[in-house]
Amino acid sequence: MTTINLTTKIKASKQTVFDASRNIDIHQQSASKSNEKAIAGVTSGLINLNETVTWKGKHFGFYLTHKSRITKMNLHDYFVDEMERGKFKSFKHEHFFEEENGFTIMKDKLQYETPFGISGELFDILFLEKHLTQFLLERNKTLKEVCEI
């Protein structure tokens, strides 16, 4: 299992950052490089507890779909999205939010497993972990830009 941990400091209220983080439209904006679109479930606006979204985007030259469900949510503090269907063996993204001196400290903890045994592990080491880290960094950059207006 691979774990990616990121921390982003955003000059905005925790509620603003929390809501932006679960906003489907903002996610699509941040994922424009992979032409990622919400194609089923919640396809616009805010996603909430027990709701799903299915994404379709181009990664590594292939159009892939990924269905996630919001499995846990504590308003403005924490939420979790977990894969229900997709190319990973498992995929869990935890989102944490803390407010400090007019800033929100947003923390991402992404844990995933690749299929295909040693081949999947090698692909992860060579390409996937870096790709997912860059994907999250781009997402967080967009969130920061949107929230700090």
DANORVEN-V425772 format. One record per pair of residues at least 24 apart in sequence whose C-alpha atoms are under 8 Angstrom apart, sorted by the first residue. I is the first residue (numbers start at 1). GAP is how many residues later the second one is. D is the distance in whole Angstrom. If there is no record, write none. Layout:
i=I gap=GAP d=D
i=I gap=GAP d=D
This chain:
i=1 gap=110 d=7
i=1 gap=111 d=6
i=1 gap=112 d=5
i=1 gap=113 d=8
i=2 gap=109 d=6
i=2 gap=110 d=6
i=2 gap=111 d=6
i=2 gap=127 d=8
i=3 gap=106 d=7
i=3 gap=107 d=6
i=3 gap=108 d=4
i=3 gap=109 d=7
i=4 gap=104 d=8
i=4 gap=105 d=6
i=4 gap=106 d=5
i=4 gap=107 d=7
i=4 gap=125 d=8
i=4 gap=129 d=7
i=5 gap=102 d=7
i=5 gap=103 d=6
i=5 gap=104 d=5
i=5 gap=105 d=7
i=6 gap=101 d=6
i=6 gap=102 d=5
i=6 gap=103 d=7
i=7 gap=98 d=7
i=7 gap=99 d=6
i=7 gap=100 d=4
i=7 gap=101 d=6
i=8 gap=97 d=6
i=8 gap=98 d=5
i=8 gap=99 d=6
i=8 gap=132 d=7
i=9 gap=94 d=6
i=9 gap=95 d=6
i=9 gap=96 d=5
i=9 gap=97 d=6
i=9 gap=135 d=8
i=10 gap=93 d=5
i=10 gap=94 d=5
i=10 gap=95 d=6
i=10 gap=96 d=8
i=10 gap=134 d=6
i=10 gap=137 d=7
i=10 gap=138 d=7
i=11 gap=91 d=6
i=11 gap=92 d=4
i=11 gap=93 d=6
i=11 gap=133 d=8
i=11 gap=136 d=7
i=11 gap=137 d=6
i=12 gap=90 d=6
i=12 gap=91 d=6
i=12 gap=92 d=6
i=12 gap=135 d=6
i=12 gap=136 d=6
i=13 gap=86 d=7
i=13 gap=89 d=7
i=13 gap=90 d=7
i=13 gap=91 d=6
i=14 gap=62 d=6
i=14 gap=63 d=8
i=14 gap=83 d=6
i=14 gap=84 d=7
i=14 gap=85 d=6
i=14 gap=89 d=8
i=14 gap=90 d=5
i=15 gap=61 d=5
i=16 gap=131 d=7
i=17 gap=80 d=8
i=17 gap=87 d=7
i=17 gap=89 d=8
i=17 gap=126 d=7
i=17 gap=130 d=6
i=18 gap=57 d=8
i=18 gap=58 d=5
i=18 gap=59 d=7
i=18 gap=79 d=7
i=19 gap=27 d=7
i=19 gap=57 d=8
i=20 gap=123 d=7
i=20 gap=126 d=8
i=20 gap=127 d=7
i=21 gap=122 d=7
i=22 gap=24 d=6
i=22 gap=25 d=6
i=22 gap=26 d=8
i=23 gap=24 d=6
i=26 gap=116 d=8
i=26 gap=117 d=7
i=27 gap=112 d=7
i=29 gap=113 d=8
i=30 gap=108 d=6
i=30 gap=109 d=5
i=30 gap=112 d=6
i=30 gap=113 d=8
i=31 gap=104 d=7
i=31 gap=107 d=8
i=31 gap=108 d=7
i=34 gap=24 d=5
i=34 gap=25 d=6
i=48 gap=25 d=8
i=49 gap=24 d=6
i=87 gap=27 d=8
i=87 gap=28 d=8
i=88 gap=24 d=7
i=88 gap=25 d=6
i=88 gap=26 d=5
i=88 gap=27 d=6
i=89 gap=24 d=5
i=89 gap=25 d=5
i=89 gap=26 d=5
i=90 gap=24 d=7
